[in-house]
Amino acid sequence: MNNLQRIGGAAALIEAATYLIGIIVLVTILLPAGYVMGENDPIQSIAFLVENQTFMHLWHLIIYIINGIFLVVLVQALYERLKVDTPAMAQTTAAFGLIWAGLVIASGLLLIKDAGVVAELYETDPAQAATVWIALSAVENALGGGIELPGGLWLLLVSWAALRSGALPRALNLFGLVIGGAGILMVLPALDTLGAVFGLGSIVWFIWVGIVMLRYNARPATQQPETLLAHHKGAI
């Protein structure tokens, strides 16, 4: 279990890195270039995509495929950490985590595939390419980008289970409840701006939980049963 916790901690830090890369590239390169996944000036977005296919392929690979793969590792590590004291909730939590990871990977594969299709269509019929782009954007956002409901549920359940069992620090769990709640509330159109809170908060949460898992094999707030038993025997 110790090795799995360390691997899970490393996976959490990689998750944070993929989020950071995604946000930095989006803010510094894509938005200034007019690249928008949606209905706002699709021709400009497609033109940028055609000119930067390799770069965009790599970006999508990092923020979706790599993110999804290491999310699976983190979900498994947290399940092992939680299952002793909260077995039923640990199973539910793991299920939502794997669903989220699957949606993220599926969204990334769709994006990578569709980018090539739209780029080829743009060479012959830009207007048709724009129509396809808008339609595919809606599907991709629904799968993994636009609504973080599965991710919010997973983070909320992990934090609640860890709060009940003491498997993670209390402050981290309370923070996770807030960020998970923000992700869930994004389903409401009026609150979709909470995406920034969920995204930036998730980076902090991933870094925090990664450090905890690398430093502590199990419950950081309490001693392990084996240690307590050893001290008791020594006292006798």
KAZI-V990650 format. One record per residue. N is the residue number from 1. RES is the residue in three letters. SS is DSSP state (2 for helix, 1 for strand, 0 for the rest). PHI is phi in radians with two decimals (* if undefined). OMEGA is omega in radians with two decimals (* if undefined). Layout:
n,res,ss,phi,omega
N,RES,SS,PHI,OMEGA
N,RES,SS,PHI,OMEGA
This chain:
n,res,ss,phi,omega
1,MET,0,*,-3.11
2,ASN,2,-1.02,3.13
3,ASN,2,-1.11,3.13
4,LEU,2,-1.10,3.12
5,GLN,2,-1.14,3.10
6,ARG,2,-1.17,3.10
7,ILE,2,-1.10,3.09
8,GLY,2,-1.09,3.09
9,GLY,2,-1.10,3.09
10,ALA,2,-1.12,3.11
11,ALA,2,-1.09,3.12
12,ALA,2,-1.10,3.11
13,LEU,2,-1.17,3.07
14,ILE,2,-1.15,3.06
15,GLU,2,-0.99,3.13
16,ALA,2,-1.06,-3.14
17,ALA,2,-1.12,3.13
18,THR,2,-1.15,3.08
19,TYR,2,-1.10,-3.13
20,LEU,2,-1.07,3.11
21,ILE,2,-1.05,-3.14
22,GLY,2,-1.04,-3.10
23,ILE,2,-1.20,-3.12
24,ILE,2,-1.09,3.13
25,VAL,2,-1.12,-3.13
26,LEU,2,-1.07,-3.04
27,VAL,2,-1.32,-3.02
28,THR,2,-1.59,-3.05
29,ILE,2,-2.13,-2.96
30,LEU,2,-1.27,-3.14
31,LEU,0,-1.10,3.07
32,PRO,0,-1.07,3.14
33,ALA,0,-1.46,3.14
34,GLY,0,1.48,-3.14
35,TYR,0,-1.45,-3.11
36,VAL,0,-2.38,3.06
37,MET,0,-1.46,-3.14
38,GLY,0,2.80,-3.02
39,GLU,0,-1.55,-3.07
40,ASN,0,-1.32,3.10
41,ASP,0,0.87,-3.12
42,PRO,2,-1.10,-3.14
43,ILE,2,-1.07,3.12
44,GLN,2,-1.12,3.12
45,SER,2,-1.14,-3.12
46,ILE,2,-1.17,3.12
47,ALA,2,-1.05,3.09
48,PHE,2,-1.13,3.13
49,LEU,2,-1.07,-3.13
50,VAL,2,-1.09,-3.10
51,GLU,2,-1.37,-3.05
52,ASN,0,-2.35,-3.04
53,GLN,2,-1.11,-3.12
54,THR,2,-1.13,3.13
55,PHE,2,-1.07,-3.12
56,MET,2,-1.18,3.08
57,HIS,2,-1.07,-3.14
58,LEU,2,-1.15,3.14
59,TRP,2,-1.10,3.11
60,HIS,2,-1.12,3.12
61,LEU,2,-1.07,-3.10
62,ILE,2,-1.23,-2.98
63,ILE,2,-1.40,3.13
64,TYR,2,-2.01,-3.01
65,ILE,2,-1.22,3.14
66,ILE,2,-1.11,3.09
67,ASN,2,-1.00,-3.12
68,GLY,2,-1.14,-3.13
69,ILE,2,-1.12,-3.12
70,PHE,2,-1.30,3.02
71,LEU,2,-1.14,3.08
72,VAL,2,-1.04,3.13
73,VAL,2,-1.09,-3.14
74,LEU,2,-1.13,3.11
75,VAL,2,-1.03,3.14
76,GLN,2,-1.13,-3.13
77,ALA,2,-1.13,3.12
78,LEU,2,-1.21,3.06
79,TYR,2,-1.06,3.12
80,GLU,2,-1.08,-3.12
81,ARG,2,-1.28,-3.03
82,LEU,2,-1.67,-2.92
83,LYS,0,-1.20,-3.10
84,VAL,0,-1.15,-3.06
85,ASP,0,-1.71,-3.13
86,THR,0,-2.33,-3.02
87,PRO,2,-1.07,-3.10
88,ALA,2,-1.16,3.14
89,MET,2,-1.19,3.10
90,ALA,2,-1.09,3.11
91,GLN,2,-1.15,3.12
92,THR,2,-1.10,3.12
93,THR,2,-1.06,3.14
94,ALA,2,-1.09,3.13
95,ALA,2,-1.07,3.13
96,PHE,2,-1.16,3.10
97,GLY,2,-1.12,3.13
98,LEU,2,-1.21,3.07
99,ILE,2,-1.08,3.13
100,TRP,2,-1.08,3.13
101,ALA,2,-1.05,3.12
102,GLY,2,-1.10,3.12
103,LEU,2,-1.15,3.12
104,VAL,2,-1.11,3.14
105,ILE,2,-1.12,3.13
106,ALA,2,-1.08,3.11
107,SER,2,-1.09,3.12
108,GLY,2,-1.14,3.11
109,LEU,2,-1.09,3.12
110,LEU,2,-1.13,3.12
111,LEU,2,-1.08,-3.12
112,ILE,2,-1.10,3.13
113,LYS,2,-1.17,-3.07
114,ASP,2,-1.19,3.13
115,ALA,2,-1.04,3.11
116,GLY,2,-1.16,-3.14
117,VAL,2,-1.12,-3.13
118,VAL,2,-1.14,3.13
119,ALA,2,-1.10,3.11
120,GLU,2,-1.16,-3.14
121,LEU,2,-1.16,-3.13
122,TYR,2,-1.09,-3.13
123,GLU,2,-1.15,-3.08
124,THR,2,-1.89,-3.08
125,ASP,0,-2.61,-3.10
126,PRO,2,-1.01,-3.12
127,ALA,2,-1.13,3.11
128,GLN,2,-1.16,3.10
129,ALA,2,-1.08,3.12
130,ALA,2,-1.14,3.12
131,THR,2,-1.11,3.11
132,VAL,2,-1.10,-3.14
133,TRP,2,-1.02,-3.13
134,ILE,2,-1.11,-3.13
135,ALA,2,-1.13,-3.13
136,LEU,2,-1.19,3.12
137,SER,2,-1.07,3.13
138,ALA,2,-1.10,3.13
139,VAL,2,-1.16,-3.10
140,GLU,2,-1.14,3.11
141,ASN,2,-1.13,3.13
142,ALA,2,-1.14,-3.11
143,LEU,2,-1.24,-2.99
144,GLY,2,-2.57,-3.00
145,GLY,2,-1.83,-2.97
146,GLY,0,-1.45,-3.10
147,ILE,0,-2.20,-3.08
148,GLU,0,-1.73,-3.11
149,LEU,2,-1.03,3.14
150,PRO,2,-1.06,3.12
151,GLY,2,-1.15,3.10
152,GLY,2,-1.12,3.10
153,LEU,2,-1.10,-3.13
154,TRP,2,-1.07,-3.11
155,LEU,2,-1.13,3.11
156,LEU,2,-1.12,-3.11
157,LEU,2,-1.19,3.08
158,VAL,2,-1.02,-3.09
159,SER,2,-1.15,3.14
160,TRP,2,-1.19,3.13
161,ALA,2,-1.11,3.14
162,ALA,2,-1.19,3.10
163,LEU,2,-1.17,3.13
164,ARG,2,-1.23,-3.03
165,SER,2,-1.68,-3.06
166,GLY,0,1.32,-3.09
167,ALA,0,-1.30,3.09
168,LEU,0,-2.37,-3.13
169,PRO,0,-1.01,-3.08
170,ARG,2,-1.04,-3.13
171,ALA,2,-1.07,3.10
172,LEU,2,-1.11,-3.13
173,ASN,2,-1.14,3.12
174,LEU,2,-1.13,3.09
175,PHE,2,-1.10,3.12
176,GLY,2,-1.11,3.09
177,LEU,2,-1.09,3.14
178,VAL,2,-1.16,-3.10
179,ILE,2,-1.19,3.09
180,GLY,2,-1.08,3.09
181,GLY,2,-1.08,3.10
182,ALA,2,-1.09,3.12
183,GLY,2,-1.12,3.13
184,ILE,2,-1.17,-3.10
185,LEU,2,-1.19,3.11
186,MET,0,-1.14,3.10
187,VAL,0,-1.18,3.10
188,LEU,0,-1.47,-3.09
189,PRO,2,-0.93,-3.11
190,ALA,2,-1.23,-3.09
191,LEU,2,-2.02,-3.12
192,ASP,2,-1.19,3.08
193,THR,2,-1.21,3.08
194,LEU,2,-1.19,3.09
195,GLY,2,-1.00,3.11
196,ALA,2,-1.16,3.11
197,VAL,2,-1.12,-3.13
198,PHE,2,-1.14,-3.10
199,GLY,2,-1.13,-3.13
200,LEU,2,-1.19,3.11
201,GLY,2,-1.13,3.12
202,SER,2,-1.12,3.10
203,ILE,2,-1.04,3.12
204,VAL,2,-1.07,-3.12
205,TRP,2,-1.11,3.14
206,PHE,2,-1.07,3.12
207,ILE,2,-1.11,-3.12
208,TRP,2,-1.08,-3.11
209,VAL,2,-1.17,3.09
210,GLY,2,-1.11,3.12
211,ILE,2,-1.11,3.13
212,VAL,2,-1.06,-3.09
213,MET,2,-1.23,3.10
214,LEU,2,-1.32,-3.08
215,ARG,2,-1.54,-3.07
216,TYR,0,-2.17,-3.12
217,ASN,0,-1.26,3.14
218,ALA,0,-2.48,-3.03
219,ARG,0,-1.33,-3.14
220,PRO,0,-1.28,-3.04
221,ALA,0,-1.51,-3.08
222,THR,0,-2.37,3.07
223,GLN,0,-1.38,3.11
224,GLN,0,-1.32,3.14
225,PRO,2,-0.96,-3.12
226,GLU,2,-1.10,-3.13
227,THR,2,-1.16,3.12
228,LEU,2,-1.09,3.14
229,LEU,2,-1.14,3.14
230,ALA,2,-1.12,3.11
231,HIS,2,-1.12,-3.14
232,HIS,2,-1.13,3.13
233,LYS,2,-1.13,-3.14
234,GLY,2,-1.12,3.14
235,ALA,2,-1.18,3.12
236,ILE,0,-1.22,*
